[in-house]
Amino acid sequence: MPVPSRVRSQQAFARACQVIPGGVNSPARAFGGVGGNPLFIDKGEGAYLHDLDGHRYLDFVGSWGPLILGHAHPRVVAAIEQALRRGTTYGAPTESETELAELIIQAVPSIEMVRLVSSGTEAAMSAIRLARGSTGREVIIKFAGCYHGHVDSLLVAAGSSATTLGVPNSPGVPRGAVADTLVLRYNDTQALEDAFRTQGARIAGVILEPVVGNMGLVIPTTEFRSALRRLTHQHGALLIYDEVMTGFRLAYGGAQELFQEMPDVTVLGKIVGGGLPLAAYGGRAEVMKQVMPAGPVFQAGTLSGNPLAVAAGIATLRELREQAPYPYLEQLGQRLATGLIQAAKASGLPHQLARVGSMWTLFFNPDPVTDYEVAKRSDTARFGRFFWAMMNRGCYLPCSQFEAAFLMTVHTEAQIDQTLAAAREALAEIG
Ligand SMILES: *Cc1c(COP(=O)(O)O)cnc(C)c1O
């Protein structure tokens, strides 16, 4: 298999490394988990990414989740263009913000009131502050391998690039900032019960990814989910679903619609901004009314509810509501999973295919991945070889064993079949 020339990407990366730490503006982009240099992108078009060297790749990253409708979706582009001509920011309220809030509330079952912010990190940070502010308690429970952005108090045993790059606890996070963060094992119902039994009166909230994407894809057990709801309720703590990745992805109403399980607070990002920087947190009205200026819990943002991002979000949500693509995404996901399992079996390599709807991970791991400890035992060197073998065949996967891959509504069955053909060759090649 001849390796395509990536000389222009290499030059661009060398130049970037002179002026940007590690050459990238977010560590997940740096290919640290697979070796080699990142591709530099020229443009995105539907299901494809085009790099600087003129190669085209079928994209299974979708900008790490936001692009469920594909690159440069005509309706989203038109909405941004229209908004752009009216000015890029006012620092004053617009009716469009209310419209997006209404769309979110109609979509996500547990949200009655919502605040718009600019990134998933900011939304998670604000949700934690709200949990602490509204309960008057300080302890937050998080789960190892879940990633909630780079919030100080949540940057312990964090997934995503923190795992890929082996820095689950970053220098610069003061001990004090994580002193009230209790890290438990995902899917460990007993540990959760013990924590609430011993310090229930101190626990402000529990935050989790209701389906984890940031240690690769990990699914919660029914028992774990119902214990979360029962224990937080009993002890007066808030249950926070971080649906930055799963919101509008696993169902229009996110994981909570899929599971029919209602959190108190929901964190949204990625898809809700339609590919522009927008995120949100919301919940029951009585909780959200604690946020300033309705209530005392401070949170603010110069570019919050930015008109361009709001326009992109509205266009994306309307398109998803009208298109109702979730059965189609499930069908594509099944086709991909069935084919990948067959190909992996034929290769004889130990593997686990984890998938919910359009989110999936092929783990090079002999055991079902139920938590961070098991995920970390995956063969990351083999994953790196698989990643490059797929890249050489025109398939752009997340550059880490610990990141979920995504399907988009613009993917076709024919493209899935091409990808499976590439995967059969890649798996046979990597050994
Ligand atoms: C991406 C992600 C975040 C962080 O969002 P940013 O916009 O990158 O700050 C938080 N939580 C989850 C579950 C995510 O996947």
The ligand as a Gaussian input file, in Angstrom:
#p B3LYP/6-31G(d) Opt

LIG

0 1
 C      -16.089000      17.822000      24.241000
 C      -16.618000      17.588000      25.584000
 C      -16.561000      18.563000      26.581000
 C      -15.793000      19.856000      26.412000
 O      -16.342000      20.674000      25.445000
 P      -15.401000      21.852000      24.834000
 O      -16.338000      22.582000      23.936000
 O      -14.283000      21.140000      24.140000
 O      -14.926000      22.666000      25.968000
 C      -17.198000      18.335000      27.778000
 N      -17.854000      17.187000      27.994000
 C      -17.921000      16.213000      27.082000
 C      -18.682000      14.963000      27.375000
 C      -17.290000      16.361000      25.853000
 O      -17.326000      15.372000      24.960000

